[in-house]
Amino acid sequence: MIKDNQRHFNRLHVAVDGLVIIISYLAAWFLVFKVQGAISGLTFQHYMAMLPLLVPVYLILYMAFNLYTAKRVQGRRLEFGRIVQANSLGLLIFLGAMQLSRGNLDFTTNFSRPMLFYFYVINIALEGIVRNLIRLALTGMRQRGFNLKHIILVGYSRAAEEFIDRLKANPEWGYEVLGMLDDNVEVGMKYRGVEVIGEIGDLGLLLSIHRLDEIAITLGLNEYSKLEHIVASCEKSGVHTKFIPDYNNIIPTKPYTEDLLGLPVVNIRHVPLTNTFNALVKRCMDIVGAIVAIVIFSPLMLITTLAVKLTSPGPLIYKQERVGLHNKPFQMYKFRSMGVQNPRQERGAWTVPDDPRVTPVGKIIRKTSIDEMPQFFNVLKGDMSLVGPRPERPFFVEKFREEIPRYMIKHQVRPGLTGWAQVNGFRGNTSIRKRIDHDLYYIENWSVGFDIKILFLTFFKGFVNKNAY
């Protein structure tokens, strides 16, 4: 079954990783001493004597960073991040050990530090490549019907439907749903080919007949009184059990759980940026990034300034009130792209195609997002961040807070110049609900790597706005 397959696969994976570490180490030695011609007081045999220590340490680190968990639903980005973390810690351990023994042993004194850094880079790259090749091979096997994980759902609900939807959309995960058990739906009813095969009371019989890999509890909210009995039956059978709650529209994808002396407390919303260290790191990135951007784009901003000034009377910079962090209003800067208007007339109005208020220069700078560049100064002031949900005008905030559930959560972080919604095409006159869904995903899943990814994607997807008029 799957458990045995996973055990054998993990052993093989450990052996492959050991081989990758050795190859990376040999490649680093070859680059430093053969290609670059570096001279060392140590021989090749001395360097190879480090391998019996190096390989076990790195394999233990890979285990500590959960690099041998099942790849069915583990993302590539998460896995690569763990590879980098494990290798970074390994490098620090060896450098620290050499520094502590420096002067006492000729071996550590003469050992090539550049070779260690080459090994660090090569090993990360090779591990990433090998693991992606393994992932592709496993995906191909599962799509052909091999190495499948057999599962039964207990309870027919929205959670069951959404779980089935995701399994059908991702056959590479390798799940085969044998059926559902429910007390309120007629036996034989199907959802996307998955049939209700009995009542919840039949679970014990099914567990004795079928060799299942997993059971997913997908009860509806009104049936949670049965949960304790079902969990007891599943645990008695020894089959791995997972619980998919029927309230995912309330609880976020990554809930924050506290342990109060054995009592689990689930926080409704986990916002990583409420952590002081995370907020400080992001703020430092914003300041450095804004300064660099201002320097790089200063010629373009100067040209835009002249174009706006020479083609339309009025101020160069347009200031508009927006709602930011903790619902506090601030003045957001833009290059003026419209003729000067009465503030009352523009307060609650969207721009439309061929809007007569937009100047010829304004059409260009709005389409290419050049009009947003003065917001780098908003970032320096602390009103905004480089990445985050786009801020909205107070009029629309009051409107949307009543119409769209969870809309106000976006104000728990600083608004951004660009964001996850924007690089996914939700800018301008697009679905507000989908935009908020993307904003909430960003807020709950923030990381430094996620910010870097969004900034990178902005260069390819975020500058030209087809919805800007």
PESULPE-V76605 format. One record per backbone hydrogen bond with DSSP energy under -1.0 kcal/mol. CO is the residue of the C=O (numbers start at 1). NH is the residue of the N-H. E is the energy in kcal/mol with one decimal. If there is no record, write none. Layout:
CO,NH,E
CO,NH,E
This chain:
1,5,-2.4
2,6,-3.2
3,7,-2.1
4,8,-2.5
5,9,-2.9
6,10,-2.6
7,11,-1.8
8,12,-2.3
9,13,-2.8
10,14,-2.5
11,15,-2.0
12,16,-2.5
13,17,-2.7
14,18,-2.4
15,19,-2.0
16,20,-2.5
17,21,-2.5
18,22,-2.0
19,23,-2.6
20,24,-2.7
21,25,-2.2
22,26,-2.6
23,27,-2.6
24,28,-2.2
25,29,-2.2
26,30,-2.5
27,31,-2.4
28,32,-2.1
29,33,-2.7
30,34,-2.0
30,35,-2.1
31,36,-2.1
32,38,-2.3
43,47,-1.7
44,48,-2.3
45,49,-1.4
47,50,-1.4
48,51,-1.3
50,53,-1.2
50,54,-2.8
51,55,-2.5
53,57,-1.5
54,58,-2.2
55,59,-2.2
56,60,-2.3
57,61,-2.0
58,62,-2.3
59,63,-1.9
60,64,-2.4
61,65,-1.9
62,67,-2.6
63,66,-1.7
75,79,-2.2
76,80,-2.8
77,81,-2.3
78,82,-1.9
79,83,-1.9
80,84,-2.4
81,85,-2.3
82,86,-2.6
83,87,-2.4
84,88,-2.5
85,89,-2.4
86,90,-2.3
87,91,-2.5
88,92,-2.2
89,93,-2.4
90,94,-2.1
91,95,-2.5
92,96,-2.6
93,97,-2.4
94,98,-2.3
95,99,-2.2
96,100,-2.3
97,101,-1.7
101,104,-1.9
101,105,-1.3
105,109,-1.7
106,110,-2.3
112,116,-1.1
113,117,-1.8
114,118,-2.4
115,119,-2.6
116,120,-2.2
117,121,-2.2
118,122,-2.9
119,123,-2.7
120,124,-1.7
121,125,-2.2
122,126,-3.0
123,127,-2.6
124,128,-2.3
125,129,-2.2
126,130,-3.1
127,131,-2.5
128,132,-1.6
129,133,-2.1
130,134,-2.3
131,135,-2.3
132,136,-2.3
133,137,-2.1
134,138,-2.6
135,139,-2.5
136,140,-2.2
137,141,-2.0
138,142,-2.5
139,143,-2.2
140,144,-1.0
141,146,-2.6
142,145,-1.4
149,176,-2.7
150,213,-2.0
150,214,-1.7
151,178,-2.8
152,216,-2.5
153,181,-2.2
154,218,-2.1
157,161,-2.2
158,162,-2.8
159,163,-2.2
160,164,-2.5
161,165,-2.6
162,166,-1.9
163,167,-2.1
164,168,-2.7
165,169,-1.8
166,170,-1.0
170,173,-2.1
171,174,-1.6
174,149,-3.5
176,151,-2.2
179,153,-2.3
180,197,-2.5
181,155,-3.0
186,189,-1.9
189,196,-2.7
191,194,-2.0
194,191,-2.4
195,180,-2.3
196,188,-2.6
198,182,-2.3
199,202,-1.9
200,203,-1.8
202,206,-2.3
203,207,-2.4
204,208,-1.4
205,209,-1.4
206,210,-3.0
210,212,-1.2
214,152,-1.1
215,242,-2.6
216,154,-2.8
217,244,-2.6
220,223,-2.1
221,224,-1.2
223,226,-1.9
224,227,-1.3
226,230,-2.1
227,231,-2.7
228,232,-2.1
229,233,-2.1
230,234,-2.4
231,235,-2.7
232,236,-1.9
233,237,-1.2
234,239,-1.1
240,215,-1.9
242,217,-3.0
247,250,-2.1
247,251,-2.3
256,267,-3.1
258,265,-2.8
259,261,-1.1
260,263,-1.3
263,260,-2.6
265,258,-3.0
271,274,-2.4
272,275,-1.7
275,279,-2.6
276,280,-2.2
277,281,-2.5
278,282,-2.4
279,283,-2.2
280,284,-2.3
281,285,-2.2
282,286,-2.3
283,287,-2.4
284,288,-2.4
285,289,-2.8
286,290,-2.7
287,291,-2.1
288,292,-2.4
289,293,-2.5
290,294,-2.5
291,295,-2.1
292,296,-2.6
293,297,-3.0
297,301,-2.6
298,302,-2.1
299,303,-2.2
300,304,-2.3
301,305,-2.2
302,306,-2.1
303,307,-2.4
304,308,-2.7
305,309,-2.2
306,310,-2.5
307,311,-1.2
308,312,-1.3
316,336,-2.7
318,334,-1.4
320,332,-3.1
322,330,-2.4
324,327,-1.6
325,328,-1.6
328,324,-3.0
330,322,-2.8
332,320,-2.1
334,318,-3.6
337,359,-2.3
342,345,-1.1
342,346,-1.6
343,347,-1.2
346,349,-1.2
352,355,-1.3
355,358,-1.4
357,339,-2.3
359,363,-2.0
360,364,-1.1
361,365,-2.4
362,366,-2.3
363,367,-1.8
364,368,-1.8
365,370,-1.0
365,371,-1.8
367,465,-3.0
369,372,-1.3
370,373,-1.6
371,335,-2.0
372,375,-2.2
373,376,-2.2
374,377,-1.7
375,379,-1.9
376,380,-1.9
377,381,-2.0
378,383,-1.7
378,384,-1.3
385,417,-1.6
386,418,-1.6
389,416,-1.8
392,323,-2.3
393,397,-2.2
394,398,-2.4
395,399,-1.3
396,400,-3.3
397,401,-2.3
400,404,-3.1
404,407,-1.6
406,409,-1.1
407,410,-1.3
408,411,-1.6
409,412,-2.1
411,326,-3.1
415,385,-2.9
418,388,-2.4
419,423,-2.1
421,426,-2.7
422,425,-1.6
425,427,-1.3
428,430,-2.0
431,435,-1.8
432,436,-2.5
433,437,-2.2
434,438,-2.1
435,439,-2.3
436,440,-2.8
437,441,-1.9
438,442,-2.2
439,443,-2.5
440,444,-2.3
441,445,-1.5
447,451,-2.1
448,452,-2.3
449,453,-2.4
450,454,-2.2
451,455,-2.5
452,456,-2.4
453,457,-2.7
454,458,-1.9
457,461,-3.1
458,462,-1.1
458,463,-1.1
465,468,-1.5
